[in-house]
Amino acid sequence: MPARKRPKRSGEERNRPFSLLPEEFVRGSVAPISATIPARLLALVRSRVGAREFSQFVTRSMANELLRIYRQEYVANVEAELGPLDRAEVEKWRKRLRG
Amino acid sequence: MAKAPARLRALVLDSGALIAQERSAGRALLAAMIAAAIEEDATIVVPASAIAESWRPRAAGNRSPLAATVNAVPALDEATAYRIGELNGATCRSALAGAHVALEAMNHAPCIVLTSDPSDIAALLTHLGVTNAVGDKATKNTQVRIELC
């Protein structure tokens, strides 16, 4: 059987190293999980990620989603207190982040 | 050939950004920044010494609400401590957090530093080889851009 070629990581993945996850998400012992995932999605992930990198891929995905929820909660709390965000200010920050 | 997309900037927060959330205007600014970070999927970093400089215990909780939104809190380990000492010695400064922020800004470049003291961070960054970093003076090629909070 031919050796499986390690897929190249995209630039976006390279820019987001594993170490750049909140330490609280990755600290301590690990635990196995059983999850039901759409077969097509799983196949697409497996085609891009080696067997040994799969747990890291799932960890990174879960941590990024959790971080997104925390950030949304922060924004929602400020909006509940001070009213809707100034969209112009958000756009200004988006522009700064891109260049 | 298609031009490669520019790398997204990370956000590095100084203690001033953490203190800014005590004010309504500061909270609004930080919420706009975090909303942009959600939409762009940007990395947010707060050096541990910036938390140490700004954090005071409160009845509302035992953690800064902003801390839950960050990707990384770089620790002040031994190697970093020596680098901070060198940087402060070379620039005749003594503030721990400012030098730690400047070093982490270099580690996460290209990035934006959000600070209440742009001139101090600019002086530290100048020593590290970054010039014209403050606000409108910064260009697309400026590795570390400094914004006032």
gemmi code that builds the backbone of each chain (N, CA, C; Angstrom):
import gemmi

chains = {
    "A": [
        ("MET", (0.850, -1.192, 0.000), (0.000, 0.000, 0.000), (0.889, 1.248, 0.000)),
        ("PRO", (0.614, 2.183, -0.880), (1.467, 3.385, -0.893), (1.302, 4.194, 0.395)),
        ("ALA", (2.430, 4.810, 0.797), (2.382, 5.607, 2.027), (1.423, 6.781, 1.848)),
        ("ARG", (0.673, 7.043, 2.873), (-0.284, 8.150, 2.799), (0.471, 9.471, 2.851)),
        ("LYS", (0.193, 10.320, 1.879), (0.877, 11.605, 1.827), (0.278, 12.549, 2.864)),
        ("ARG", (1.163, 13.155, 3.635), (0.665, 14.094, 4.648), (0.118, 15.345, 3.954)),
        ("PRO", (-1.149, 15.688, 4.200), (-1.705, 16.856, 3.514), (-1.039, 18.148, 3.974)),
        ("LYS", (-0.936, 19.092, 3.022), (-0.352, 20.387, 3.373), (-1.367, 21.190, 4.154)),
        ("ARG", (-0.877, 21.874, 5.174), (-1.783, 22.710, 5.940), (-1.947, 24.055, 5.246)),
        ("SER", (-3.138, 24.626, 5.335), (-3.367, 25.926, 4.713), (-2.632, 26.996, 5.515)),
        ("GLY", (-2.458, 28.174, 4.891), (-1.798, 29.281, 5.578), (-2.539, 29.663, 6.841)),
        ("GLU", (-3.874, 29.582, 6.779), (-4.681, 29.979, 7.935), (-4.406, 29.055, 9.122)),
        ("GLU", (-4.282, 27.750, 8.841), (-4.005, 26.796, 9.916), (-2.613, 27.037, 10.503)),
        ("ARG", (-1.645, 27.328, 9.610), (-0.286, 27.564, 10.087), (-0.240, 28.779, 11.004)),
        ("ASN", (-1.094, 29.781, 10.699), (-1.086, 31.002, 11.499), (-1.746, 30.824, 12.849)),
        ("ARG", (-2.379, 29.688, 13.077), (-3.070, 29.490, 14.345), (-2.504, 28.255, 15.044)),
        ("PRO", (-1.314, 28.399, 15.651), (-0.689, 27.233, 16.273), (-1.493, 26.725, 17.464)),
        ("PHE", (-1.287, 25.460, 17.801), (-2.009, 24.821, 18.891), (-1.808, 25.573, 20.203)),
        ("SER", (-0.623, 26.150, 20.376), (-0.319, 26.846, 21.625), (-1.183, 28.086, 21.814)),
        ("LEU", (-1.778, 28.581, 20.714), (-2.593, 29.781, 20.839), (-4.045, 29.449, 21.144)),
        ("LEU", (-4.247, 28.532, 22.036), (-5.571, 28.263, 22.589), (-5.498, 28.638, 24.053)),
        ("PRO", (-6.603, 29.108, 24.633), (-6.549, 29.421, 26.058), (-6.037, 28.213, 26.829)),
        ("GLU", (-5.079, 28.464, 27.709), (-4.438, 27.352, 28.421), (-5.450, 26.516, 29.196)),
        ("GLU", (-6.490, 27.186, 29.712), (-7.489, 26.456, 30.502), (-8.209, 25.397, 29.666)),
        ("PHE", (-8.232, 25.579, 28.336), (-8.908, 24.609, 27.473), (-8.071, 23.342, 27.271)),
        ("VAL", (-6.772, 23.468, 27.341), (-5.908, 22.340, 26.986), (-5.078, 21.809, 28.152)),
        ("ARG", (-5.264, 22.415, 29.336), (-4.497, 22.010, 30.517), (-5.119, 20.739, 31.120)),
        ("GLY", (-4.284, 19.907, 31.750), (-4.795, 18.760, 32.495), (-4.912, 17.499, 31.657)),
        ("SER", (-5.634, 16.532, 32.224), (-5.717, 15.220, 31.578), (-6.629, 15.267, 30.350)),
        ("VAL", (-6.517, 14.238, 29.537), (-7.384, 14.143, 28.355), (-8.447, 13.073, 28.607)),
        ("ALA", (-9.545, 13.154, 27.873), (-10.626, 12.178, 28.041), (-11.147, 11.781, 26.659)),
        ("PRO", (-11.428, 10.498, 26.452), (-11.970, 10.083, 25.150), (-13.437, 10.492, 25.029)),
        ("ILE", (-13.861, 10.756, 23.814), (-15.270, 11.074, 23.597), (-15.816, 10.204, 22.476)),
        ("SER", (-17.109, 10.041, 22.475), (-17.772, 9.377, 21.362), (-18.765, 10.376, 20.812)),
        ("ALA", (-18.678, 10.641, 19.539), (-19.571, 11.645, 18.950), (-20.107, 11.133, 17.619)),
        ("THR", (-21.284, 11.573, 17.286), (-21.867, 11.218, 15.990), (-21.723, 12.413, 15.058)),
        ("ILE", (-21.010, 12.185, 13.974), (-20.661, 13.262, 13.051), (-21.134, 12.859, 11.657)),
        ("PRO", (-21.655, 13.796, 10.876), (-22.036, 13.437, 9.497), (-20.856, 12.777, 8.769)),
        ("ALA", (-21.128, 11.632, 8.127), (-20.063, 10.828, 7.513), (-19.287, 11.620, 6.463)),
        ("ARG", (-19.993, 12.441, 5.702), (-19.336, 13.211, 4.645), (-18.347, 14.219, 5.252)),
        ("LEU", (-18.794, 14.880, 6.323), (-17.920, 15.850, 6.999), (-16.685, 15.141, 7.571)),
        ("LEU", (-16.916, 13.991, 8.190), (-15.805, 13.229, 8.772), (-14.801, 12.829, 7.688)),
        ("ALA", (-15.321, 12.391, 6.535), (-14.439, 11.986, 5.434), (-13.613, 13.169, 4.940)),
        ("LEU", (-14.245, 14.331, 4.864), (-13.528, 15.529, 4.408), (-12.410, 15.893, 5.387)),
        ("VAL", (-12.709, 15.785, 6.683), (-11.675, 16.094, 7.687), (-10.555, 15.074, 7.597)),
        ("ARG", (-10.909, 13.784, 7.508), (-9.895, 12.719, 7.443), (-9.008, 12.866, 6.201)),
        ("SER", (-9.574, 13.414, 5.129), (-8.778, 13.584, 3.908), (-7.736, 14.694, 4.059)),
        ("ARG", (-7.907, 15.540, 5.065), (-6.997, 16.670, 5.255), (-6.093, 16.506, 6.472)),
        ("VAL", (-6.500, 15.655, 7.405), (-5.800, 15.563, 8.692), (-5.337, 14.131, 8.917)),
        ("GLY", (-4.078, 13.962, 9.254), (-3.545, 12.636, 9.537), (-4.159, 12.055, 10.807)),
        ("ALA", (-4.055, 10.714, 10.958), (-4.686, 10.028, 12.092), (-4.197, 10.597, 13.423)),
        ("ARG", (-2.904, 10.885, 13.499), (-2.343, 11.368, 14.768), (-2.739, 12.810, 15.062)),
        ("GLU", (-3.136, 13.537, 14.017), (-3.498, 14.945, 14.226), (-4.994, 15.133, 14.461)),
        ("PHE", (-5.741, 14.027, 14.392), (-7.198, 14.159, 14.446), (-7.678, 14.735, 15.794)),
        ("SER", (-7.134, 14.203, 16.902), (-7.558, 14.698, 18.218), (-7.226, 16.183, 18.365)),
        ("GLN", (-6.050, 16.562, 17.826), (-5.649, 17.968, 17.898), (-6.610, 18.843, 17.084)),
        ("PHE", (-7.020, 18.318, 15.937), (-7.964, 19.046, 15.074), (-9.292, 19.248, 15.812)),
        ("VAL", (-9.799, 18.184, 16.447), (-11.067, 18.276, 17.180), (-10.923, 19.223, 18.366)),
        ("THR", (-9.797, 19.123, 19.083), (-9.547, 20.011, 20.233), (-9.555, 21.466, 19.791)),
        ("ARG", (-8.828, 21.739, 18.692), (-8.731, 23.114, 18.207), (-10.105, 23.633, 17.787)),
        ("SER", (-10.866, 22.775, 17.110), (-12.201, 23.186, 16.646), (-13.125, 23.492, 17.822)),
        ("MET", (-13.101, 22.607, 18.836), (-13.962, 22.816, 20.010), (-13.546, 24.073, 20.765)),
        ("ALA", (-12.245, 24.251, 20.945), (-11.749, 25.417, 21.684), (-12.099, 26.712, 20.958)),
        ("ASN", (-11.950, 26.710, 19.633), (-12.273, 27.911, 18.865), (-13.755, 28.247, 18.965)),
        ("GLU", (-14.613, 27.230, 18.954), (-16.053, 27.473, 19.091), (-16.388, 28.022, 20.467)),
        ("LEU", (-15.757, 27.452, 21.508), (-16.004, 27.912, 22.870), (-15.542, 29.367, 23.042)),
        ("LEU", (-14.382, 29.675, 22.466), (-13.855, 31.034, 22.536), (-14.813, 32.004, 21.835)),
        ("ARG", (-15.344, 31.573, 20.706), (-16.304, 32.399, 19.961), (-17.544, 32.680, 20.828)),
        ("ILE", (-18.016, 31.658, 21.561), (-19.178, 31.831, 22.448), (-18.852, 32.833, 23.555)),
        ("TYR", (-17.665, 32.698, 24.154), (-17.272, 33.640, 25.212), (-17.223, 35.076, 24.677)),
        ("ARG", (-16.683, 35.222, 23.467), (-16.585, 36.569, 22.885), (-17.975, 37.131, 22.593)),
        ("GLN", (-18.865, 36.278, 22.082), (-20.234, 36.728, 21.801), (-20.940, 37.139, 23.094)),
        ("GLU", (-20.667, 36.395, 24.179), (-21.275, 36.737, 25.472), (-20.766, 38.095, 25.968)),
        ("TYR", (-19.465, 38.342, 25.773), (-18.898, 39.623, 26.202), (-19.604, 40.772, 25.472)),
        ("VAL", (-19.719, 40.633, 24.149), (-20.354, 41.669, 23.332), (-21.827, 41.824, 23.730)),
        ("ALA", (-22.523, 40.700, 23.926), (-23.948, 40.754, 24.284), (-24.146, 41.459, 25.629)),
        ("ASN", (-23.255, 41.186, 26.587), (-23.368, 41.830, 27.905), (-23.182, 43.347, 27.794)),
        ("VAL", (-22.208, 43.759, 26.982), (-21.970, 45.205, 26.809), (-23.163, 45.835, 26.077)),
        ("GLU", (-23.698, 45.145, 25.083), (-24.852, 45.689, 24.352), (-26.077, 45.793, 25.266)),
        ("ALA", (-26.247, 44.816, 26.161), (-27.385, 44.853, 27.095), (-27.263, 46.055, 28.028)),
        ("GLU", (-26.016, 46.420, 28.332), (-25.786, 47.529, 29.255), (-25.781, 48.890, 28.551)),
        ("LEU", (-25.134, 48.944, 27.386), (-24.891, 50.250, 26.751), (-25.642, 50.456, 25.433)),
        ("GLY", (-26.355, 49.441, 24.970), (-27.049, 49.560, 23.688), (-26.219, 48.958, 22.563)),
        ("PRO", (-26.809, 48.931, 21.338), (-26.128, 48.282, 20.207), (-24.757, 48.888, 19.921)),
        ("LEU", (-23.857, 48.047, 19.431), (-22.511, 48.521, 19.089), (-22.570, 49.483, 17.919)),
        ("ASP", (-21.599, 50.372, 17.895), (-21.435, 51.289, 16.767), (-20.814, 50.485, 15.619)),
        ("ARG", (-21.600, 50.218, 14.577), (-21.107, 49.377, 13.465), (-19.881, 50.009, 12.787)),
        ("ALA", (-19.872, 51.345, 12.739), (-18.722, 52.018, 12.102), (-17.435, 51.697, 12.865)),
        ("GLU", (-17.558, 51.623, 14.196), (-16.385, 51.315, 15.025), (-15.937, 49.866, 14.787)),
        ("VAL", (-16.917, 48.965, 14.662), (-16.577, 47.557, 14.390), (-15.874, 47.446, 13.037)),
        ("GLU", (-16.396, 48.154, 12.041), (-15.787, 48.108, 10.700), (-14.372, 48.668, 10.721)),
        ("LYS", (-14.175, 49.713, 11.530), (-12.834, 50.312, 11.653), (-11.846, 49.275, 12.195)),
        ("TRP", (-12.288, 48.512, 13.204), (-11.412, 47.479, 13.774), (-11.166, 46.353, 12.789)),
        ("ARG", (-12.205, 45.993, 12.019), (-12.023, 44.919, 11.019), (-10.962, 45.330, 9.999)),
        ("LYS", (-11.044, 46.604, 9.589), (-10.082, 47.114, 8.603), (-8.669, 47.092, 9.177)),
        ("ARG", (-8.550, 47.492, 10.445), (-7.222, 47.482, 11.090), (-6.675, 46.054, 11.172)),
        ("LEU", (-7.541, 45.104, 11.479), (-7.081, 43.721, 11.617), (-6.592, 43.162, 10.279)),
        ("ARG", (-7.182, 43.653, 9.190), (-6.792, 43.140, 7.865), (-5.557, 43.820, 7.323)),
        ("GLY", (-5.187, 44.945, 7.886), (-3.996, 45.610, 7.329), (-3.627, 46.783, 8.084)),
    ],
    "B": [
        ("MET", (-0.385, 35.553, -11.495), (-0.533, 34.727, -10.302), (-1.323, 35.498, -9.236)),
        ("ALA", (-2.239, 34.796, -8.579), (-3.048, 35.466, -7.556), (-2.180, 35.891, -6.384)),
        ("LYS", (-2.456, 37.081, -5.882), (-1.684, 37.616, -4.766), (-2.139, 36.928, -3.471)),
        ("ALA", (-1.195, 36.509, -2.652), (-1.538, 35.852, -1.384), (-2.223, 36.861, -0.460)),
        ("PRO", (-3.280, 36.445, 0.245), (-3.945, 37.397, 1.136), (-3.024, 37.800, 2.276)),
        ("ALA", (-3.139, 39.080, 2.687), (-2.311, 39.569, 3.794), (-2.678, 38.818, 5.061)),
        ("ARG", (-1.687, 38.598, 5.911), (-1.955, 37.881, 7.154), (-2.731, 38.780, 8.117)),
        ("LEU", (-3.715, 38.187, 8.743), (-4.539, 38.920, 9.697), (-3.693, 39.330, 10.902)),
        ("ARG", (-3.924, 40.535, 11.388), (-3.180, 40.987, 12.566), (-3.781, 40.394, 13.837)),
        ("ALA", (-2.925, 40.077, 14.797), (-3.389, 39.669, 16.127), (-3.615, 40.942, 16.957)),
        ("LEU", (-4.285, 40.813, 18.069), (-4.477, 41.934, 18.990), (-3.724, 41.628, 20.281)),
        ("VAL", (-2.870, 42.540, 20.708), (-2.144, 42.369, 21.971), (-2.613, 43.484, 22.911)),
        ("LEU", (-3.151, 43.104, 24.063), (-3.726, 44.099, 24.969), (-2.768, 44.426, 26.106)),
        ("ASP", (-2.594, 45.712, 26.338), (-1.796, 46.208, 27.467), (-2.711, 46.313, 28.696)),
        ("SER", (-2.120, 46.570, 29.862), (-2.933, 46.703, 31.081), (-3.958, 47.831, 30.931)),
        ("GLY", (-3.620, 48.857, 30.139), (-4.545, 49.976, 29.927), (-5.859, 49.517, 29.313)),
        ("ALA", (-5.798, 48.510, 28.448), (-7.017, 47.986, 27.825), (-7.878, 47.282, 28.870)),
        ("LEU", (-7.217, 46.578, 29.780), (-7.966, 45.889, 30.835), (-8.591, 46.898, 31.805)),
        ("ILE", (-7.869, 47.987, 32.065), (-8.400, 49.033, 32.952), (-9.525, 49.801, 32.244)),
        ("ALA", (-9.418, 49.933, 30.920), (-10.419, 50.690, 30.148), (-11.817, 50.116, 30.296)),
        ("GLN", (-11.906, 48.807, 30.567), (-13.245, 48.218, 30.673), (-13.982, 48.658, 31.940)),
        ("GLU", (-13.290, 49.404, 32.812), (-13.970, 49.971, 33.978), (-14.878, 51.139, 33.577)),
        ("ARG", (-14.584, 51.748, 32.407), (-15.368, 52.895, 31.944), (-16.325, 52.437, 30.848)),
        ("SER", (-17.499, 53.090, 30.769), (-18.482, 52.742, 29.736), (-17.886, 52.889, 28.332)),
        ("ALA", (-17.172, 54.001, 28.113), (-16.596, 54.242, 26.781), (-15.570, 53.169, 26.448)),
        ("GLY", (-14.805, 52.761, 27.458), (-13.803, 51.713, 27.247), (-14.457, 50.382, 26.922)),
        ("ARG", (-15.534, 50.056, 27.643), (-16.249, 48.793, 27.380), (-16.820, 48.779, 25.964)),
        ("ALA", (-17.354, 49.934, 25.525), (-17.918, 50.012, 24.166), (-16.824, 49.799, 23.117)),
        ("LEU", (-15.670, 50.417, 23.351), (-14.554, 50.268, 22.411), (-14.075, 48.809, 22.367)),
        ("LEU", (-13.924, 48.209, 23.555), (-13.445, 46.816, 23.604), (-14.457, 45.862, 22.986)),
        ("ALA", (-15.750, 46.125, 23.206), (-16.778, 45.257, 22.623), (-16.746, 45.356, 21.093)),
        ("ALA", (-16.516, 46.563, 20.562), (-16.414, 46.725, 19.100), (-15.197, 45.967, 18.576)),
        ("MET", (-14.097, 46.058, 19.315), (-12.875, 45.333, 18.926), (-13.116, 43.821, 18.954)),
        ("ILE", (-13.803, 43.328, 19.982), (-14.049, 41.890, 20.087), (-15.046, 41.434, 19.017)),
        ("ALA", (-16.036, 42.272, 18.724), (-16.983, 41.927, 17.644), (-16.222, 41.785, 16.322)),
        ("ALA", (-15.275, 42.695, 16.079), (-14.458, 42.605, 14.861), (-13.592, 41.344, 14.893)),
        ("ALA", (-13.079, 41.019, 16.084), (-12.248, 39.810, 16.219), (-13.066, 38.556, 15.954)),
        ("ILE", (-14.351, 38.552, 16.354), (-15.226, 37.403, 16.072), (-15.402, 37.276, 14.552)),
        ("GLU", (-15.721, 38.414, 13.911), (-16.003, 38.376, 12.471), (-14.775, 38.006, 11.652)),
        ("GLU", (-13.606, 38.427, 12.114), (-12.372, 38.144, 11.362), (-11.640, 36.912, 11.884)),
        ("ASP", (-12.137, 36.333, 12.989), (-11.501, 35.174, 13.612), (-10.058, 35.503, 14.024)),
        ("ALA", (-9.910, 36.646, 14.682), (-8.572, 37.134, 15.044), (-8.127, 36.611, 16.411)),
        ("THR", (-6.825, 36.539, 16.571), (-6.212, 36.103, 17.835), (-6.079, 37.295, 18.776)),
        ("ILE", (-6.443, 37.090, 20.049), (-6.261, 38.127, 21.070), (-5.313, 37.581, 22.143)),
        ("VAL", (-4.328, 38.404, 22.504), (-3.298, 37.990, 23.464), (-3.215, 39.028, 24.589)),
        ("VAL", (-3.151, 38.579, 25.833), (-2.909, 39.481, 26.971), (-1.753, 38.919, 27.783)),
        ("PRO", (-0.587, 39.569, 27.782), (0.525, 39.076, 28.598), (0.136, 39.032, 30.078)),
        ("ALA", (0.601, 38.006, 30.775), (0.232, 37.801, 32.176), (0.559, 39.025, 33.033)),
        ("SER", (1.674, 39.693, 32.745), (2.059, 40.836, 33.580), (1.093, 42.017, 33.397)),
        ("ALA", (0.416, 42.099, 32.242), (-0.587, 43.158, 32.052), (-1.794, 42.894, 32.950)),
        ("ILE", (-2.127, 41.609, 33.133), (-3.212, 41.270, 34.069), (-2.776, 41.612, 35.491)),
        ("ALA", (-1.534, 41.243, 35.840), (-1.037, 41.504, 37.194), (-1.063, 43.000, 37.507)),
        ("GLU", (-0.706, 43.824, 36.529), (-0.641, 45.266, 36.746), (-2.027, 45.892, 36.912)),
        ("SER", (-3.026, 45.295, 36.272), (-4.339, 45.951, 36.227), (-5.385, 45.324, 37.139)),
        ("TRP", (-5.206, 44.063, 37.498), (-6.289, 43.353, 38.187), (-6.357, 43.670, 39.678)),
        ("ARG", (-7.540, 43.989, 40.144), (-7.819, 44.124, 41.574), (-9.080, 43.322, 41.852)),
        ("PRO", (-9.114, 42.549, 42.947), (-10.289, 41.712, 43.229), (-11.572, 42.535, 43.341)),
        ("ARG", (-12.626, 41.951, 42.825), (-13.919, 42.639, 42.836), (-15.000, 41.693, 43.339)),
        ("ALA", (-16.085, 42.306, 43.834), (-17.227, 41.494, 44.267), (-17.868, 40.795, 43.059)),
        ("ALA", (-17.756, 41.423, 41.884), (-18.435, 40.904, 40.682), (-17.851, 39.584, 40.185)),
        ("GLY", (-16.648, 39.248, 40.587), (-16.061, 37.999, 40.099), (-14.580, 37.948, 40.358)),
        ("ASN", (-14.005, 36.756, 40.167), (-12.583, 36.607, 40.474), (-11.735, 36.592, 39.205)),
        ("ARG", (-12.304, 37.082, 38.118), (-11.561, 37.069, 36.865), (-12.029, 38.225, 35.980)),
        ("SER", (-11.102, 38.802, 35.233), (-11.470, 39.862, 34.310), (-12.374, 39.290, 33.219)),
        ("PRO", (-13.542, 39.912, 32.943), (-14.425, 39.395, 31.893), (-13.719, 39.321, 30.532)),
        ("LEU", (-12.761, 40.236, 30.353), (-12.031, 40.259, 29.084), (-11.140, 39.029, 28.919)),
        ("ALA", (-10.686, 38.480, 30.058), (-9.748, 37.344, 30.002), (-10.373, 36.128, 29.330)),
        ("ALA", (-11.694, 35.982, 29.415), (-12.349, 34.825, 28.793), (-12.355, 34.923, 27.268)),
        ("THR", (-12.058, 36.103, 26.736), (-12.147, 36.293, 25.279), (-10.800, 36.133, 24.572)),
        ("VAL", (-9.747, 35.838, 25.331), (-8.414, 35.830, 24.715), (-7.941, 34.419, 24.367)),
        ("ASN", (-7.099, 34.339, 23.346), (-6.530, 33.052, 22.937), (-5.389, 32.618, 23.833)),
        ("ALA", (-4.592, 33.594, 24.265), (-3.392, 33.227, 25.014), (-3.038, 34.281, 26.051)),
        ("VAL", (-2.526, 33.812, 27.188), (-1.986, 34.692, 28.231), (-0.524, 34.276, 28.403)),
        ("PRO", (0.389, 34.843, 27.598), (1.802, 34.448, 27.703), (2.334, 34.686, 29.119)),
        ("ALA", (2.975, 33.644, 29.651), (3.463, 33.708, 31.031), (4.766, 34.491, 31.122)),
        ("LEU", (5.035, 34.961, 32.326), (6.328, 35.618, 32.583), (7.273, 34.543, 33.111)),
        ("ASP", (7.915, 33.828, 32.187), (8.835, 32.770, 32.604), (10.255, 33.332, 32.721)),
        ("GLU", (11.200, 32.470, 33.056), (12.558, 32.951, 33.330), (13.193, 33.606, 32.098)),
        ("ALA", (13.058, 32.956, 30.948), (13.680, 33.508, 29.736), (13.078, 34.878, 29.401)),
        ("THR", (11.759, 34.995, 29.540), (11.094, 36.275, 29.252), (11.530, 37.333, 30.261)),
        ("ALA", (11.688, 36.924, 31.521), (12.105, 37.868, 32.561), (13.457, 38.504, 32.211)),
        ("TYR", (14.399, 37.689, 31.717), (15.705, 38.239, 31.328), (15.572, 39.186, 30.135)),
        ("ARG", (14.713, 38.838, 29.193), (14.524, 39.695, 28.003), (13.880, 41.020, 28.403)),
        ("ILE", (12.931, 40.968, 29.358), (12.298, 42.203, 29.844), (13.342, 43.075, 30.550)),
        ("GLY", (14.175, 42.433, 31.356), (15.232, 43.182, 32.049), (16.159, 43.872, 31.062)),
        ("GLU", (16.549, 43.144, 30.021), (17.437, 43.721, 28.993), (16.779, 44.912, 28.313)),
        ("LEU", (15.502, 44.721, 27.938), (14.782, 45.781, 27.219), (14.600, 47.011, 28.101)),
        ("ASN", (14.196, 46.799, 29.346), (14.025, 47.939, 30.251), (15.363, 48.626, 30.529)),
        ("GLY", (16.414, 47.835, 30.668), (17.743, 48.426, 30.898), (18.176, 49.281, 29.718)),
        ("ALA", (17.944, 48.778, 28.515), (18.377, 49.494, 27.308), (17.560, 50.748, 27.060)),
        ("THR", (16.329, 50.797, 27.569), (15.458, 51.953, 27.299), (15.215, 52.790, 28.565)),
        ("CYS", (15.998, 52.515, 29.621), (15.908, 53.262, 30.893), (14.476, 53.263, 31.429)),
        ("ARG", (13.880, 52.077, 31.487), (12.516, 51.944, 32.013), (12.505, 50.879, 33.100)),
        ("SER", (11.381, 50.856, 33.837), (11.286, 49.840, 34.884), (9.937, 49.115, 34.890)),
        ("ALA", (8.986, 49.579, 34.072), (7.653, 48.956, 34.096), (7.711, 47.562, 33.466)),
        ("LEU", (7.213, 46.609, 34.229), (7.256, 45.210, 33.790), (6.300, 44.958, 32.618)),
        ("ALA", (5.038, 45.393, 32.809), (4.000, 45.032, 31.839), (4.281, 45.623, 30.457)),
        ("GLY", (4.712, 46.878, 30.408), (4.959, 47.530, 29.118), (5.979, 46.765, 28.290)),
        ("ALA", (7.085, 46.384, 28.956), (8.135, 45.648, 28.235), (7.643, 44.260, 27.821)),
        ("HIS", (6.855, 43.625, 28.686), (6.313, 42.304, 28.342), (5.378, 42.425, 27.140)),
        ("VAL", (4.554, 43.471, 27.121), (3.634, 43.698, 25.993), (4.438, 43.906, 24.698)),
        ("ALA", (5.494, 44.716, 24.780), (6.302, 44.982, 23.578), (6.928, 43.691, 23.043)),
        ("LEU", (7.436, 42.839, 23.956), (8.051, 41.579, 23.517), (6.997, 40.640, 22.902)),
        ("GLU", (5.824, 40.576, 23.523), (4.780, 39.702, 22.975), (4.242, 40.250, 21.651)),
        ("ALA", (4.250, 41.575, 21.518), (3.843, 42.174, 20.240), (4.791, 41.702, 19.134)),
        ("MET", (6.087, 41.650, 19.429), (7.053, 41.164, 18.440), (6.824, 39.672, 18.162)),
        ("ASN", (6.495, 38.908, 19.206), (6.242, 37.464, 19.033), (5.006, 37.195, 18.176)),
        ("HIS", (4.029, 38.117, 18.216), (2.766, 37.883, 17.512), (2.596, 38.792, 16.299)),
        ("ALA", (3.658, 39.452, 15.876), (3.583, 40.335, 14.712), (3.221, 39.518, 13.450)),
        ("PRO", (2.407, 40.112, 12.546), (1.853, 41.464, 12.603), (0.706, 41.539, 13.596)),
        ("CYS", (0.694, 42.629, 14.339), (-0.347, 42.744, 15.374), (-0.679, 44.204, 15.642)),
        ("ILE", (-1.733, 44.382, 16.435), (-2.124, 45.708, 16.924), (-1.990, 45.664, 18.438)),
        ("VAL", (-1.305, 46.651, 19.006), (-1.234, 46.763, 20.468), (-2.255, 47.806, 20.904)),
        ("LEU", (-3.147, 47.425, 21.799), (-4.123, 48.363, 22.344), (-3.626, 48.795, 23.712)),
        ("THR", (-3.316, 50.081, 23.854), (-2.685, 50.570, 25.087), (-3.180, 51.960, 25.449)),
        ("SER", (-3.042, 52.311, 26.728), (-3.361, 53.680, 27.144), (-2.117, 54.562, 27.094)),
        ("ASP", (-0.965, 53.965, 26.774), (0.290, 54.710, 26.759), (1.081, 54.420, 25.478)),
        ("PRO", (0.579, 54.950, 24.340), (1.238, 54.635, 23.056), (2.698, 55.050, 22.989)),
        ("SER", (3.035, 56.189, 23.613), (4.423, 56.667, 23.480), (5.395, 55.724, 24.186)),
        ("ASP", (4.967, 55.161, 25.321), (5.837, 54.237, 26.064), (6.066, 52.958, 25.246)),
        ("ILE", (4.966, 52.398, 24.715), (5.104, 51.170, 23.921), (5.905, 51.461, 22.653)),
        ("ALA", (5.683, 52.649, 22.062), (6.424, 53.002, 20.840), (7.925, 53.080, 21.116)),
        ("ALA", (8.295, 53.641, 22.285), (9.718, 53.747, 22.622), (10.343, 52.365, 22.781)),
        ("LEU", (9.617, 51.460, 23.416), (10.127, 50.088, 23.591), (10.246, 49.386, 22.243)),
        ("LEU", (9.237, 49.581, 21.393), (9.255, 48.924, 20.078), (10.341, 49.499, 19.178)),
        ("THR", (10.597, 50.799, 19.316), (11.662, 51.410, 18.514), (12.983, 50.708, 18.801)),
        ("HIS", (13.207, 50.398, 20.078), (14.433, 49.680, 20.450), (14.465, 48.285, 19.821)),
        ("LEU", (13.274, 47.731, 19.594), (13.192, 46.385, 18.996), (13.134, 46.447, 17.459)),
        ("GLY", (13.273, 47.669, 16.917), (13.375, 47.808, 15.457), (12.093, 48.177, 14.739)),
        ("VAL", (11.040, 48.504, 15.486), (9.768, 48.899, 14.850), (9.582, 50.406, 14.998)),
        ("THR", (9.463, 51.095, 13.867), (9.261, 52.551, 13.912), (7.920, 52.909, 13.277)),
        ("ASN", (7.486, 54.145, 13.482), (6.204, 54.632, 12.936), (5.058, 53.657, 13.216)),
        ("ALA", (4.927, 53.264, 14.462), (3.930, 52.241, 14.804), (2.616, 52.842, 15.295)),
        ("VAL", (2.611, 54.129, 15.674), (1.425, 54.684, 16.340), (0.358, 55.117, 15.343)),
        ("GLY", (-0.852, 54.581, 15.535), (-2.073, 54.988, 14.822), (-1.896, 55.242, 13.347)),
        ("ASP", (-2.205, 56.480, 12.929), (-2.233, 56.817, 11.505), (-0.857, 56.756, 10.845)),
        ("LYS", (0.206, 56.829, 11.655), (1.561, 56.771, 11.075), (1.873, 55.363, 10.568)),
        ("ALA", (1.169, 54.373, 11.123), (1.452, 52.982, 10.747), (1.021, 52.724, 9.302)),
        ("THR", (1.801, 51.918, 8.604), (1.462, 51.537, 7.237), (1.169, 50.037, 7.226)),
        ("LYS", (0.805, 49.541, 6.035), (0.537, 48.100, 5.920), (1.771, 47.270, 6.259)),
        ("ASN", (2.952, 47.863, 6.052), (4.190, 47.124, 6.317), (4.658, 47.210, 7.763)),
        ("THR", (4.004, 48.065, 8.562), (4.407, 48.173, 9.958), (3.994, 46.906, 10.683)),
        ("GLN", (4.965, 46.208, 11.226), (4.686, 44.910, 11.843), (3.833, 45.033, 13.100)),
        ("VAL", (4.076, 46.089, 13.885), (3.287, 46.301, 15.103), (2.661, 47.685, 15.036)),
        ("ARG", (1.343, 47.708, 15.071), (0.619, 48.970, 15.016), (0.072, 49.240, 16.416)),
        ("ILE", (0.179, 50.496, 16.882), (-0.256, 50.825, 18.242), (-1.513, 51.678, 18.190)),
        ("GLU", (-2.532, 51.276, 18.948), (-3.779, 52.047, 19.019), (-4.051, 52.444, 20.465)),
        ("LEU", (-4.612, 53.631, 20.616), (-4.941, 54.157, 21.948), (-6.293, 53.611, 22.417)),
        ("CYS", (-6.385, 53.251, 23.695), (-7.690, 52.812, 24.219), (-8.175, 53.795, 25.286)),
    ],
}
model = gemmi.Model(1)
for chain_id, residues in chains.items():
    chain = gemmi.Chain(chain_id)
    for i, (resn, *xyz) in enumerate(residues, 1):
        res = gemmi.Residue()
        res.name, res.seqid = resn, gemmi.SeqId(i, " ")
        for name, pos in zip(("N", "CA", "C"), xyz):
            atom = gemmi.Atom()
            atom.name, atom.element = name, gemmi.Element(name[0])
            atom.pos, atom.b_iso = gemmi.Position(*pos), 0.0
            res.add_atom(atom)
        chain.add_residue(res)
    model.add_chain(chain)
structure = gemmi.Structure()
structure.add_model(model)
structure.setup_entities()
